[in-house]
Structure formats: C-alpha cells, structure tokens
Amino acid sequence: MEAIEIALENFLERIPGYSQVARNIARGLHQAVLKGGKPVRRLADLLHGTWLGHPLHPVLTDVTIGAWLYASLMDMVALVTRSKQVEQAADTLAAIGVASAVPTALAGATDYSGIKRGAAPLAVLHALMNFEALLYYSASLFARRNGNRLQATILSELGMGTVLLSAYLGGTLVYKHRVGVNHAPKPSGPREWTPIMSETDLPESQPRRIDVEGAPVLLYRYGGTVYAIGAVCAHAGAPLEEGTFDDRCVQCPWHDSVYDLRDGSVVHGPSTFSQPAYRARILNGQIEIRLAEEGAGAGSS
C-alpha cells in the first residue's frame, strides 16, 4: 500500500499547477482566518478543536462515515427483505450523514488552512472525494423521496465506496504526514530544580532555545519573570524561538498557533495540543527549571 501512496502523491505532483493551487488555497484560507479578527479566529478555534485537546474533524467524521456506512448496509438488506422499517432506518441514517457532513467539512477546511505544505495536495484530493461522496448521498436522498429505491441504493453504494477511499487518504495524512498529531517531544525531566544558565545570559524579551535532558526548551524573560515551555510547536514542529512574542504569549512562525508562556496552553489554533510546561526561577544568579507537575503552570516559582 505504501507504494500506491507514493505513486499517487507523485502523480498529483506531476499535474501542472495542482500542488501550487492546493498550497495557495490553504494559505488563502489561513490569511482569511487571521484577517477576520477575534470572532473569526474564535470560530476557527472551535472548529480546530482547541477546546477538546485534539482535532475536532476526526470526531465528526466518525458520525458522518458511520451513518453513511450503516445506511448503505441497510439499503442492501432492504433490497433483499423489502422491509419498510429497514428502508426507513436507511433513509434516516443517510440524512444524518448528509447533515453531519457540513460541520465535518467546515472543521476539515479549517484544519486544512494550517496544513503542512507537503500534505496539501493529498488533502485537496481527500476533500474532493468527500464532496463527491456528499453528492452521491444527497442524490440518493432525492431518489428516496421519489420512491426510487434501486437508484437510491446504487447511489448510496457509490457514495460508500468513495468515502471509504477518502477515509484511507485521511489515514495517510495522519499516519504518514502526521497531520493533526502532536509534534512536541514529551520531556521526561528534569524533575528537580536544575541550573541551566546564568541569568545574565537571558536578557529581557530575548528568546533562547536550549536542550535540557535531550528536550528542546524555549526560555523567555518578560517583566523580570522567566518562562519556559517546549520549544517545538506541537502543531507542525516549528521552532517557537523564531516566533512572535506578545506579552506572555508566543505565536508560532509557521502557522500562527498562539501559546501562553505561563503554562504552555493553547490560546489560538491551529494547534490543539498544549506545549510541555516547565517551572522556572532565578536563584543565586542562576536560572533553574524543572518540569511542571501535571496541571501546574509554567513560569517562575
């Protein structure tokens, strides 16, 4: 299957202009979110799933795909049994799938706005196949209302085949391109206060990246307080020390996720994962840090 995935992605790259258009669409959507002000960004955060702690899109796809799968299976059963109850159940499930496809698509488009460049071409194909499946099931609903069960069943089976192929591409985006997964390394320590540098080596408002027990750590001094969180953006692996700092927040340089330096929590998506958090203090002229306890904030002690 890996060979098929590679061949497919190579094919997409060879289509004139396709990959660039896919990336331009993602960038355009992302800029629209940023320019839309706080209301649009809050809506985007809702659709990303920042409140869930993981992406919302896969949760919604379970509803849509599940409803359509069982609708298609019941359509086949109804063809054999001629059961009106089974037909009604299939009709209801098909309608649920069509209705849930709308918020599912919105969540997917929102995630796409902050997608990695390399994954954008495959993501567009994934979206196009989902749209095709939606058309099949919408047409199937129309046929059901007109009493054409055979046509409705054929359309629903075509839709099911399309959505299963699209779901496979979705899995490729997650497991191969690591879209929607946590890119921040999970640190194991230090568990005790550990000196890492002289306080004179960290000027005010000058971010520093250091490695502590093999984990990258971002240090930032603001208002005399030292803050420390994981330096690798959880969304796509960007170096946060190259980001934009505003008050006690840092904005990722790649896709503009915003994190609170006090505890690593997500302020704005597209990231849905918090950054590893550390406690920091200045003692005897030395900056010391330790891993924050679960549920405890970062920042100076």
Disulfide bonds with the S-S distance in Angstrom:
none
